[in-house]
Amino acid sequence: MFELPELPFSPDSLAPWTTEETFSYHYGKHHAGYVKKLNAAVEGTDLEGKSLIEVINSSRNNNAKAFNSAAQHFNHSFFWNCLSAEASEPSDELKAQIESDFGSLDSFKEQFGARATTLFGSGWAWLAKSADGKLSIQQHKDAGTPAGTDSTPLLTLDVWEHAYYIDHRNNRGGFIEGFWNHVNWQFVSEQFVA
């Protein structure tokens, strides 16, 4: 059985960027709902007992119900770990790679923000690392995810409306801008060297 992970921060600690009310819906209803649907989708099937990544890979092209729930469970769990109430900086190693691939940390933030802003409809913006160590910014529609692919996920931002509408209404840009004040760069840096 898959379980809803505990938030790695207090749900009131990221206000006013994201308030406790948003987390009550985003985490307590949306993410919890994906976990419930995932468990129902795998129960009694050949997916039962498999790891989350195995479910994602096994269902990616042939079982939308299981894939969407599994991918959204992964994406949200990863997203919570990308957030922190405390300001931080990327490790020297990660910062050097960002500067190599994007020119500067500020340039990376601009490019990432542009990809998150221009993603039509619902989905996710990701920073990912390829097998050769090069970094890329990826847009994934709906439940799309780099999990289980050749790319290693490092950082993500949820740009589904339920992630920001209570606090930012239709101002996705303001939500993205505030994101940088709450990135858990320690977690992102750990994924980079994993």
MDTraj code that builds the backbone (N, CA, C; nanometers):
import mdtraj as md
import numpy as np

residues = "MET PHE GLU LEU PRO GLU LEU PRO PHE SER PRO ASP SER LEU ALA PRO TRP THR THR GLU GLU THR PHE SER TYR HIS TYR GLY LYS HIS HIS ALA GLY TYR VAL LYS LYS LEU ASN ALA ALA VAL GLU GLY THR ASP LEU GLU GLY LYS SER LEU ILE GLU VAL ILE ASN SER SER ARG ASN ASN ASN ALA LYS ALA PHE ASN SER ALA ALA GLN HIS PHE ASN HIS SER PHE PHE TRP ASN CYS LEU SER ALA GLU ALA SER GLU PRO SER ASP GLU LEU LYS ALA GLN ILE GLU SER ASP PHE GLY SER LEU ASP SER PHE LYS GLU GLN PHE GLY ALA ARG ALA THR THR LEU PHE GLY SER GLY TRP ALA TRP LEU ALA LYS SER ALA ASP GLY LYS LEU SER ILE GLN GLN HIS LYS ASP ALA GLY THR PRO ALA GLY THR ASP SER THR PRO LEU LEU THR LEU ASP VAL TRP GLU HIS ALA TYR TYR ILE ASP HIS ARG ASN ASN ARG GLY GLY PHE ILE GLU GLY PHE TRP ASN HIS VAL ASN TRP GLN PHE VAL SER GLU GLN PHE VAL ALA".split()
xyz = np.array([
    [0.0847, -0.1194, 0.0000],
    [0.0000, 0.0000, 0.0000],
    [0.0888, 0.1252, 0.0000],
    [0.0563, 0.2164, -0.0869],
    [0.1266, 0.3441, -0.0902],
    [0.0650, 0.4365, 0.0135],
    [0.1485, 0.5208, 0.0724],
    [0.1025, 0.6091, 0.1789],
    [0.1372, 0.7538, 0.1486],
    [0.0540, 0.8435, 0.2000],
    [0.0812, 0.9863, 0.1889],
    [0.1984, 1.0198, 0.2809],
    [0.3076, 1.0754, 0.2271],
    [0.4206, 1.1092, 0.3138],
    [0.3892, 1.2317, 0.3984],
    [0.4564, 1.2437, 0.5103],
    [0.4404, 1.3650, 0.5905],
    [0.5109, 1.4805, 0.5211],
    [0.4540, 1.5994, 0.5324],
    [0.5211, 1.7175, 0.4792],
    [0.6511, 1.7395, 0.5553],
    [0.7586, 1.7762, 0.4862],
    [0.8862, 1.7996, 0.5550],
    [0.8973, 1.9396, 0.6155],
    [0.7851, 2.0066, 0.6312],
    [0.7800, 2.1409, 0.6888],
    [0.6397, 2.1597, 0.7450],
    [0.6239, 2.2595, 0.8285],
    [0.4911, 2.2911, 0.8811],
    [0.4088, 2.3577, 0.7708],
    [0.2824, 2.3195, 0.7534],
    [0.2038, 2.3757, 0.6431],
    [0.1768, 2.5252, 0.6529],
    [0.2081, 2.5862, 0.7669],
    [0.1912, 2.7313, 0.7771],
    [0.3236, 2.8061, 0.7605],
    [0.4328, 2.7335, 0.7335],
    [0.5655, 2.7957, 0.7356],
    [0.6065, 2.8601, 0.6031],
    [0.5301, 2.8411, 0.4973],
    [0.5662, 2.9002, 0.3687],
    [0.4771, 3.0191, 0.3317],
    [0.3918, 3.0592, 0.4255],
    [0.3053, 3.1763, 0.4036],
    [0.3902, 3.3030, 0.4028],
    [0.3502, 3.4040, 0.3279],
    [0.2264, 3.4153, 0.2495],
    [0.2359, 3.3570, 0.1082],
    [0.3547, 3.3063, 0.0696],
    [0.3683, 3.2518, -0.0658],
    [0.2678, 3.1388, -0.0888],
    [0.2666, 3.0410, 0.0010],
    [0.1665, 2.9344, -0.0020],
    [0.1162, 2.9157, 0.1403],
    [-0.0123, 2.9315, 0.1584],
    [-0.0702, 2.9318, 0.2921],
    [-0.1121, 2.7922, 0.3366],
    [-0.1406, 2.7832, 0.4648],
    [-0.1887, 2.6572, 0.5212],
    [-0.3186, 2.6132, 0.4535],
    [-0.4019, 2.7090, 0.4149],
    [-0.5268, 2.6736, 0.3466],
    [-0.4982, 2.6020, 0.2146],
    [-0.3996, 2.6520, 0.1395],
    [-0.3638, 2.5850, 0.0143],
    [-0.3152, 2.4435, 0.0409],
    [-0.2298, 2.4267, 0.1416],
    [-0.1797, 2.2922, 0.1713],
    [-0.2914, 2.1983, 0.2152],
    [-0.3935, 2.2521, 0.2818],
    [-0.5034, 2.1658, 0.3240],
    [-0.5731, 2.1046, 0.2023],
    [-0.5764, 2.1780, 0.0913],
    [-0.6347, 2.1250, -0.0313],
    [-0.5307, 2.0507, -0.1160],
    [-0.4164, 2.1162, -0.1383],
    [-0.3166, 2.0616, -0.2298],
    [-0.2594, 1.9302, -0.1761],
    [-0.2212, 1.9300, -0.0509],
    [-0.1645, 1.8102, 0.0118],
    [-0.2752, 1.7206, 0.0673],
    [-0.3644, 1.7789, 0.1455],
    [-0.4629, 1.7001, 0.2177],
    [-0.5737, 1.6414, 0.1327],
    [-0.6023, 1.7039, 0.0191],
    [-0.7086, 1.6532, -0.0678],
    [-0.6520, 1.5989, -0.2006],
    [-0.5776, 1.6835, -0.2745],
    [-0.5286, 1.6411, -0.4055],
    [-0.4272, 1.5274, -0.3947],
    [-0.3177, 1.5510, -0.3195],
    [-0.2160, 1.4459, -0.3100],
    [-0.2735, 1.3217, -0.2424],
    [-0.3477, 1.3401, -0.1346],
    [-0.4090, 1.2249, -0.0664],
    [-0.5018, 1.1498, -0.1617],
    [-0.5711, 1.2217, -0.2481],
    [-0.6596, 1.1582, -0.3448],
    [-0.5840, 1.0737, -0.4459],
    [-0.4668, 1.1219, -0.4896],
    [-0.3860, 1.0433, -0.5827],
    [-0.3389, 0.9129, -0.5180],
    [-0.3020, 0.9201, -0.3905],
    [-0.2568, 0.7998, -0.3202],
    [-0.3714, 0.6992, -0.3096],
    [-0.4884, 0.7474, -0.2763],
    [-0.6053, 0.6590, -0.2645],
    [-0.6379, 0.5944, -0.3993],
    [-0.6372, 0.6747, -0.5058],
    [-0.6662, 0.6215, -0.6394],
    [-0.5573, 0.5246, -0.6856],
    [-0.4326, 0.5531, -0.6502],
    [-0.3225, 0.4641, -0.6867],
    [-0.3400, 0.3277, -0.6222],
    [-0.3690, 0.3265, -0.4937],
    [-0.3887, 0.1989, -0.4247],
    [-0.5048, 0.1205, -0.4853],
    [-0.6115, 0.1896, -0.5205],
    [-0.7257, 0.1221, -0.5836],
    [-0.6888, 0.0694, -0.7221],
    [-0.6054, 0.1438, -0.7950],
    [-0.5689, 0.1051, -0.9315],
    [-0.4782, -0.0171, -0.9363],
    [-0.3937, -0.0350, -0.8350],
    [-0.2992, -0.1474, -0.8376],
    [-0.3513, -0.2707, -0.7640],
    [-0.4486, -0.2520, -0.6772],
    [-0.4973, -0.3645, -0.5966],
    [-0.5507, -0.4767, -0.6856],
    [-0.4997, -0.5972, -0.6611],
    [-0.5447, -0.7138, -0.7347],
    [-0.4914, -0.7242, -0.8773],
    [-0.3945, -0.6397, -0.9125],
    [-0.3351, -0.6443, -1.0465],
    [-0.1896, -0.6880, -1.0360],
    [-0.1243, -0.7031, -1.1511],
    [0.0183, -0.7391, -1.1503],
    [0.1060, -0.6228, -1.1039],
    [0.0463, -0.5057, -1.0823],
    [0.1211, -0.3906, -1.0303],
    [0.1279, -0.3908, -0.8777],
    [0.0428, -0.4677, -0.8151],
    [0.0393, -0.4721, -0.6687],
    [0.1726, -0.5241, -0.6152],
    [0.2262, -0.4535, -0.5170],
    [0.3530, -0.4931, -0.4559],
    [0.4757, -0.4351, -0.5240],
    [0.4569, -0.3695, -0.6371],
    [0.5695, -0.3074, -0.7067],
    [0.6025, -0.1722, -0.6436],
    [0.7251, -0.1273, -0.6640],
    [0.7656, 0.0051, -0.6160],
    [0.6949, 0.1124, -0.6978],
    [0.6986, 0.2348, -0.6494],
    [0.6337, 0.3446, -0.7202],
    [0.6930, 0.3626, -0.8596],
    [0.8245, 0.3589, -0.8718],
    [0.8894, 0.3739, -1.0025],
    [0.8520, 0.2577, -1.0938],
    [0.8446, 0.1369, -1.0395],
    [0.8025, 0.0225, -1.1204],
    [0.6599, 0.0401, -1.1719],
    [0.5714, 0.0922, -1.0884],
    [0.4339, 0.1165, -1.1328],
    [0.4331, 0.2227, -1.2427],
    [0.5098, 0.3290, -1.2240],
    [0.5177, 0.4343, -1.3255],
    [0.5663, 0.3763, -1.4579],
    [0.6759, 0.3010, -1.4537],
    [0.7324, 0.2457, -1.5771],
    [0.6411, 0.1421, -1.6414],
    [0.5786, 0.0578, -1.5599],
    [0.4937, -0.0492, -1.6132],
    [0.3635, 0.0036, -1.6725],
    [0.3180, 0.1183, -1.6254],
    [0.1874, 0.1684, -1.6683],
    [0.1957, 0.2912, -1.7587],
    [0.3161, 0.3414, -1.7827],
    [0.3334, 0.4676, -1.8563],
    [0.2585, 0.4690, -1.9907],
    [0.2624, 0.3601, -2.0641],
    [0.2054, 0.3595, -2.1987],
    [0.0799, 0.2751, -2.2143],
    [0.0355, 0.2098, -2.1065],
    [-0.0774, 0.1185, -2.1258],
    [-0.1807, 0.1178, -2.0138],
    [-0.1639, 0.2025, -1.9124],
    [-0.2609, 0.2045, -1.8027],
    [-0.2657, 0.3465, -1.7468],
    [-0.3424, 0.4318, -1.8116],
    [-0.3447, 0.5740, -1.7749],
    [-0.3886, 0.5961, -1.6311],
    [-0.4836, 0.5164, -1.5839],
    [-0.5331, 0.5351, -1.4481],
    [-0.4223, 0.5121, -1.3455],
    [-0.3503, 0.4020, -1.3591],
    [-0.2413, 0.3732, -1.2658],
    [-0.1267, 0.4721, -1.2847],
    [-0.0924, 0.5020, -1.4108],
    [0.0189, 0.5933, -1.4356],
    [-0.0081, 0.7311, -1.3778],
    [-0.1248, 0.7879, -1.4071],
    [-0.1546, 0.9236, -1.3594],
    [-0.1484, 0.9324, -1.2080],
    [-0.2040, 0.8352, -1.1387],
    [-0.2031, 0.8379, -0.9927],
    [-0.0621, 0.8165, -0.9379],
    [0.0123, 0.7221, -0.9967],
    [0.1488, 0.6940, -0.9505],
    [0.2405, 0.8130, -0.9778],
    [0.2312, 0.8686, -1.0981],
    [0.3167, 0.9819, -1.1336],
    [0.2852, 1.1037, -1.0481],
    [0.1567, 1.1280, -1.0241],
    [0.1210, 1.2425, -0.9408],
    [0.1631, 1.2206, -0.7949],
    [0.1596, 1.0977, -0.7487],
    [0.2099, 1.0684, -0.6140],
    [0.3606, 1.0967, -0.6083],
    [0.4339, 1.0499, -0.7091],
    [0.5780, 1.0773, -0.7137],
    [0.6041, 1.2269, -0.7233],
    [0.5380, 1.2934, -0.8192],
    [0.5626, 1.4357, -0.8429],
    [0.5364, 1.5195, -0.7183],
    [0.4231, 1.4951, -0.6519],
    [0.3911, 1.5734, -0.5333],
    [0.4878, 1.5434, -0.4194],
    [0.5208, 1.4176, -0.3973],
    [0.6158, 1.3824, -0.2913],
    [0.7497, 1.4505, -0.3155],
    [0.7930, 1.4520, -0.4408],
    [0.9188, 1.5162, -0.4772],
    [0.9090, 1.6673, -0.4567],
    [0.7968, 1.7241, -0.4981],
    [0.7764, 1.8686, -0.4846],
    [0.7853, 1.9136, -0.3393],
    [0.7213, 1.8395, -0.2485],
    [0.7280, 1.8793, -0.1074],
    [0.8728, 1.8850, -0.0599],
    [0.9546, 1.7908, -0.1045],
    [1.0952, 1.7886, -0.0636],
    [1.1763, 1.9011, -0.1255],
    [1.1271, 1.9582, -0.2338],
    [1.1944, 2.0712, -0.2988],
    [1.1678, 2.2033, -0.2278],
    [1.0787, 2.2013, -0.1286],
    [1.0386, 2.3246, -0.0606],
    [1.0956, 2.3320, 0.0807],
    [1.1195, 2.4544, 0.1255],
    [1.1705, 2.4773, 0.2601],
    [1.1274, 2.6154, 0.3084],
    [1.1078, 2.6256, 0.4383],
    [1.0777, 2.7560, 0.4974],
    [1.2047, 2.8390, 0.5124],
    [1.3184, 2.7729, 0.5087],
    [1.4475, 2.8398, 0.5264],
    [1.5140, 2.8654, 0.3912],
    [1.5700, 2.9831, 0.3742],
    [1.6427, 3.0145, 0.2516],
    [1.7698, 2.9313, 0.2456],
    [1.8103, 2.8915, 0.1259],
    [1.9325, 2.8128, 0.1106],
    [1.9938, 2.8410, -0.0254],
    [2.1084, 2.7806, -0.0496],
    [2.1806, 2.7976, -0.1754],
    [2.2198, 2.6607, -0.2289],
    [2.2342, 2.6480, -0.3619],
    [2.2801, 2.5203, -0.4158],
    [2.4235, 2.4919, -0.3733],
    [2.4596, 2.3648, -0.3718],
    [2.5973, 2.3277, -0.3410],
    [2.6900, 2.3881, -0.4459],
    [2.8179, 2.3991, -0.4127],
    [2.9145, 2.4540, -0.5081],
    [2.9170, 2.3718, -0.6368],
    [2.9083, 2.2391, -0.6226],
    [2.9120, 2.1507, -0.7392],
    [2.7904, 2.1726, -0.8292],
    [2.6728, 2.1795, -0.7690],
    [2.5517, 2.2021, -0.8481],
    [2.5529, 2.3416, -0.9088],
    [2.5936, 2.4397, -0.8324],
    [2.5976, 2.5773, -0.8843],
    [2.6908, 2.5866, -1.0047],
    [2.8048, 2.5189, -0.9979],
    [2.8996, 2.5208, -1.1100],
    [2.8375, 2.4584, -1.2343],
    [2.7595, 2.3501, -1.2163],
    [2.6956, 2.2859, -1.3317],
    [2.5841, 2.3747, -1.3881],
    [2.5098, 2.4398, -1.2999],
    [2.4068, 2.5336, -1.3452],
    [2.4696, 2.6462, -1.4262],
    [2.5805, 2.6992, -1.3758],
    [2.6485, 2.8084, -1.4468],
    [2.7020, 2.7607, -1.5817],
    [2.7511, 2.6372, -1.5864],
    [2.8015, 2.5808, -1.7118],
    [2.6900, 2.5629, -1.8142],
    [2.5743, 2.5155, -1.7693],
    [2.4662, 2.4820, -1.8618],
    [2.3705, 2.5972, -1.8910],
    [2.3617, 2.6946, -1.7995],
    [2.2641, 2.8028, -1.8168],
    [2.3257, 2.9424, -1.8131],
    [2.4538, 2.9527, -1.7854],
    [2.5214, 3.0825, -1.7832],
    [2.5389, 3.1388, -1.6436],
    [2.4340, 3.1306, -1.5609],
    [2.4394, 3.1782, -1.4227],
    [2.3173, 3.1237, -1.3496],
    [2.3187, 3.1333, -1.2188],
    [2.2031, 3.0893, -1.1409],
    [2.0828, 3.1768, -1.1740],
    [2.1029, 3.3069, -1.1878],
    [1.9923, 3.3971, -1.2221],
    [1.9357, 3.3646, -1.3601],
    [2.0232, 3.3334, -1.4551],
    [1.9773, 3.2971, -1.5891],
    [1.8984, 3.1673, -1.5850],
    [1.9439, 3.0715, -1.5055],
    [1.8682, 2.9465, -1.4901],
    [1.7293, 2.9747, -1.4349],
    [1.7207, 3.0571, -1.3308],
    [1.5906, 3.0883, -1.2715],
    [1.4975, 3.1533, -1.3743],
    [1.5527, 3.2418, -1.4569],
    [1.4722, 3.3061, -1.5607],
    [1.4224, 3.2032, -1.6617],
    [1.5112, 3.1144, -1.7050],
    [1.4739, 3.0134, -1.8037],
    [1.3737, 2.9130, -1.7455],
    [1.3957, 2.8721, -1.6224],
    [1.3036, 2.7792, -1.5565],
    [1.1669, 2.8465, -1.5411],
    [1.1683, 2.9718, -1.4956],
    [1.0438, 3.0463, -1.4787],
    [0.9682, 3.0618, -1.6096],
    [1.0412, 3.0853, -1.7183],
    [0.9772, 3.0985, -1.8491],
    [0.9122, 2.9675, -1.8913],
    [0.9788, 2.8548, -1.8659],
    [0.9211, 2.7247, -1.9023],
    [0.7982, 2.6948, -1.8161],
    [0.8046, 2.7312, -1.6884],
    [0.6900, 2.7084, -1.5997],
    [0.5731, 2.7983, -1.6383],
    [0.6026, 2.9213, -1.6767],
    [0.4981, 3.0173, -1.7141],
    [0.4303, 2.9780, -1.8442],
    [0.5079, 2.9300, -1.9400],
    [0.4545, 2.9046, -2.0739],
    [0.3989, 2.7636, -2.0915],
    [0.4018, 2.6825, -1.9878],
    [0.3401, 2.5501, -1.9973],
    [0.1889, 2.5695, -2.0062],
    [0.1314, 2.5324, -2.1183],
    [-0.0113, 2.5544, -2.1389],
    [-0.0907, 2.4536, -2.0567],
    [-0.1861, 2.5030, -1.9813],
    [-0.2686, 2.4144, -1.8997],
    [-0.1955, 2.3698, -1.7744],
    [-0.2206, 2.2472, -1.7338],
    [-0.1670, 2.1956, -1.6083],
    [-0.0432, 2.1111, -1.6318],
    [0.0457, 2.1094, -1.5328],
    [0.1649, 2.0270, -1.5450],
    [0.2745, 2.0678, -1.4491],
    [0.3962, 2.0350, -1.4882],
    [0.5128, 2.0480, -1.4012],
    [0.6323, 2.1020, -1.4790],
    [0.7111, 2.1861, -1.4135],
    [0.8413, 2.2271, -1.4664],
    [0.9475, 2.1548, -1.3839],
    [1.0469, 2.1001, -1.4522],
    [1.1501, 2.0201, -1.3862],
    [1.2897, 2.0651, -1.4257],
    [1.3825, 2.0583, -1.3321],
    [1.5251, 2.0591, -1.3613],
    [1.5677, 1.9141, -1.3504],
    [1.6318, 1.8635, -1.4543],
    [1.6731, 1.7236, -1.4555],
    [1.8159, 1.7121, -1.5062],
    [1.8786, 1.6002, -1.4710],
    [2.0169, 1.5728, -1.5112],
    [2.0179, 1.4519, -1.6033],
    [2.0846, 1.4643, -1.7165],
    [2.0962, 1.3517, -1.8090],
    [2.2100, 1.2606, -1.7624],
    [2.2230, 1.1470, -1.8280],
    [2.3257, 1.0492, -1.7898],
    [2.4661, 1.1069, -1.8006],
    [2.4879, 1.2028, -1.8906],
    [2.6208, 1.2632, -1.9050],
    [2.6430, 1.3811, -1.8100],
    [2.5453, 1.4062, -1.7210],
    [2.5596, 1.5112, -1.6206],
    [2.5089, 1.6468, -1.6622],
    [2.4662, 1.6606, -1.7873],
    [2.4151, 1.7895, -1.8352],
    [2.2761, 1.8145, -1.7787],
    [2.2487, 1.9393, -1.7445],
    [2.1197, 1.9774, -1.6877],
    [2.0264, 2.0287, -1.7964],
    [1.8974, 2.0040, -1.7781],
    [1.7974, 2.0558, -1.8710],
    [1.6722, 2.0932, -1.7937],
    [1.5962, 2.1851, -1.8512],
    [1.4666, 2.2236, -1.7969],
    [1.3614, 2.1550, -1.8821],
    [1.2723, 2.0836, -1.8174],
    [1.1709, 2.0069, -1.8884],
    [1.0311, 2.0538, -1.8491],
    [0.9434, 2.0575, -1.9469],
    [0.8009, 2.0792, -1.9230],
    [0.7310, 1.9446, -1.9359],
    [0.6452, 1.9128, -1.8409],
    [0.5668, 1.7894, -1.8488],
    [0.4201, 1.8247, -1.8262],
    [0.3361, 1.7874, -1.9223],
    [0.1929, 1.8131, -1.9121],
    [0.1281, 1.7173, -1.8134],
    [0.0236, 1.7643, -1.7503],
    [-0.0611, 1.6821, -1.6638],
    [0.0231, 1.6061, -1.5605],
    [0.0227, 1.4724, -1.5650],
    [0.0976, 1.3935, -1.4663],
    [0.2356, 1.3545, -1.5160],
    [0.2781, 1.4091, -1.6294],
    [0.4082, 1.3734, -1.6842],
    [0.5204, 1.3917, -1.5835],
    [0.6223, 1.3066, -1.5947],
    [0.7312, 1.3071, -1.4978],
    [0.8579, 1.2507, -1.5596],
    [0.9744, 1.3012, -1.5191],
    [1.0985, 1.2380, -1.5633],
    [1.1319, 1.1120, -1.4834],
    [1.0566, 1.0856, -1.3780],
    [1.0821, 0.9660, -1.2968],
    [1.0735, 0.8418, -1.3836],
    [1.1705, 0.7526, -1.3674],
    [1.1709, 0.6289, -1.4431],
    [1.2209, 0.6432, -1.5855],
    [1.2785, 0.7578, -1.6194],
    [1.3361, 0.7787, -1.7526],
    [1.4879, 0.7879, -1.7385],
    [1.5541, 0.8252, -1.8473],
    [1.6996, 0.8413, -1.8442],
    [1.7419, 0.9684, -1.7724],
    [1.6474, 1.0544, -1.7386],
    [1.6771, 1.1793, -1.6686],
    [1.6588, 1.1626, -1.5184],
    [1.7497, 1.2214, -1.4417],
    [1.7383, 1.2214, -1.2957],
    [1.6685, 1.3489, -1.2519],
    [1.5519, 1.3400, -1.1875],
    [1.4842, 1.4608, -1.1400],
    [1.5644, 1.5278, -1.0283],
    [1.5749, 1.6606, -1.0363],
    [1.6472, 1.7364, -0.9339],
    [1.5569, 1.8347, -0.8604],
    [1.4714, 1.9027, -0.9350],
    [1.3883, 2.0104, -0.8811],
    [1.2596, 2.0156, -0.9616],
    [1.1485, 2.0407, -0.8935],
    [1.0237, 2.0560, -0.9677],
    [0.9370, 2.1658, -0.9081],
    [0.8499, 2.2186, -0.9933],
    [0.7497, 2.3151, -0.9521],
    [0.6164, 2.2726, -1.0123],
    [0.5175, 2.2594, -0.9274],
    [0.3822, 2.2224, -0.9672],
    [0.3124, 2.3469, -1.0198],
    [0.2710, 2.3444, -1.1460],
    [0.1980, 2.4587, -1.1995],
    [0.0540, 2.4214, -1.2374],
    [-0.0003, 2.3188, -1.1712],
    [-0.1446, 2.2983, -1.1757],
    [-0.2090, 2.4127, -1.0969],
    [-0.3279, 2.4549, -1.1358],
    [-0.3922, 2.5673, -1.0674],
    [-0.4147, 2.5401, -0.9190],
    [-0.4365, 2.4139, -0.8812],
    [-0.4619, 2.3882, -0.7393],
    [-0.3401, 2.4184, -0.6526],
    [-0.2230, 2.4323, -0.7140],
    [-0.1013, 2.4636, -0.6383],
    [-0.0956, 2.6096, -0.5953],
    [-0.1671, 2.6962, -0.6669],
    [-0.1490, 2.8394, -0.6394],
    [-0.2763, 2.9238, -0.6393],
    [-0.3899, 2.8694, -0.6837],
    [-0.5052, 2.9556, -0.7086],
    [-0.5600, 3.0218, -0.5826],
    [-0.5597, 2.9541, -0.4706],
    [-0.6131, 3.0137, -0.3471],
    [-0.5334, 3.1379, -0.3090],
    [-0.4018, 3.1298, -0.3193],
    [-0.3156, 3.2403, -0.2743],
    [-0.2815, 3.3406, -0.3833],
    [-0.2799, 3.2968, -0.5087],
    [-0.2334, 3.3837, -0.6169],
    [-0.3376, 3.4052, -0.7267],
    [-0.4553, 3.3441, -0.7119],
    [-0.5585, 3.3487, -0.8156],
    [-0.4979, 3.3048, -0.9498],
    [-0.5089, 3.3845, -1.0539],
    [-0.4564, 3.3427, -1.1832],
    [-0.3162, 3.3959, -1.2102],
    [-0.2473, 3.4418, -1.1063],
    [-0.1131, 3.4991, -1.1214],
    [-0.0076, 3.3897, -1.1076],
    [0.0014, 3.3033, -1.2092],
    [0.1021, 3.1966, -1.2058],
    [0.2427, 3.2558, -1.1955],
    [0.2668, 3.3681, -1.2632],
    [0.3985, 3.4314, -1.2601],
    [0.4409, 3.4709, -1.1199],
    [0.3485, 3.5258, -1.0408],
    [0.3806, 3.5630, -0.9031],
    [0.4119, 3.4415, -0.8177],
    [0.3392, 3.3329, -0.8403],
    [0.3656, 3.2076, -0.7701],
    [0.5051, 3.1558, -0.8041],
    [0.5412, 3.1595, -0.9322],
    [0.6729, 3.1119, -0.9754],
    [0.7828, 3.1999, -0.9171],
    [0.7629, 3.3292, -0.9190],
    [0.8641, 3.4214, -0.8653],
    [0.8896, 3.3943, -0.7168],
    [0.7836, 3.3730, -0.6403],
    [0.7991, 3.3468, -0.4977],
    [0.8605, 3.2120, -0.4661],
    [0.8509, 3.1185, -0.5608],
    [0.9063, 2.9850, -0.5429],
    [1.0542, 2.9885, -0.5052],
    [1.1298, 3.0799, -0.5659],
    [1.2747, 3.0826, -0.5439],
    [1.3117, 3.1160, -0.4003],
    [1.2220, 3.1774, -0.3248],
    [1.2477, 3.2057, -0.1838],
    [1.2275, 3.0830, -0.0959],
    [1.1777, 2.9737, -0.1547],
    [1.1434, 2.8560, -0.0757],
    [1.2018, 2.7262, -0.1312],
    [1.2994, 2.7366, -0.2202],
    [1.3610, 2.6156, -0.2749],
    [1.4537, 2.5534, -0.1713],
    [1.4394, 2.4245, -0.1509],
    [1.5273, 2.3487, -0.0616],
    [1.6478, 2.3029, -0.1439],
    [1.7454, 2.3922, -0.1577],
    [1.8614, 2.3620, -0.2415],
    [1.9444, 2.2465, -0.1861],
    [1.9364, 2.2222, -0.0572],
    [2.0085, 2.1078, -0.0019],
    [1.9542, 1.9777, -0.0623],
    [1.8219, 1.9636, -0.0663],
    [1.7613, 1.8462, -0.1272],
    [1.7978, 1.8360, -0.2755],
    [1.7876, 1.9458, -0.3471],
    [1.8188, 1.9465, -0.4911],
    [1.9641, 1.9058, -0.5127],
    [2.0537, 1.9586, -0.4310],
    [2.1956, 1.9260, -0.4425],
    [2.2227, 1.7794, -0.4135],
    [2.1482, 1.7218, -0.3192],
    [2.1630, 1.5797, -0.2887],
    [2.1198, 1.4933, -0.4061],
    [2.0154, 1.5339, -0.4777],
    [1.9714, 1.4583, -0.5946],
    [2.0766, 1.4666, -0.7053],
    [2.1443, 1.5792, -0.7134],
    [2.2436, 1.6011, -0.8184],
    [2.3604, 1.5024, -0.8073],
    [2.4004, 1.4685, -0.6856],
    [2.5157, 1.3791, -0.6665],
    [2.4740, 1.2347, -0.6401],
    [2.3430, 1.2096, -0.6313],
    [2.2964, 1.0736, -0.6006],
    [2.3218, 0.9777, -0.7153],
])
top = md.Topology()
chain = top.add_chain()
for i, resn in enumerate(residues, 1):
    res = top.add_residue(resn, chain, resSeq=i)
    for name in ("N", "CA", "C"):
        top.add_atom(name, md.element.get_by_symbol(name[0]), res)
traj = md.Trajectory(xyz[None], top)
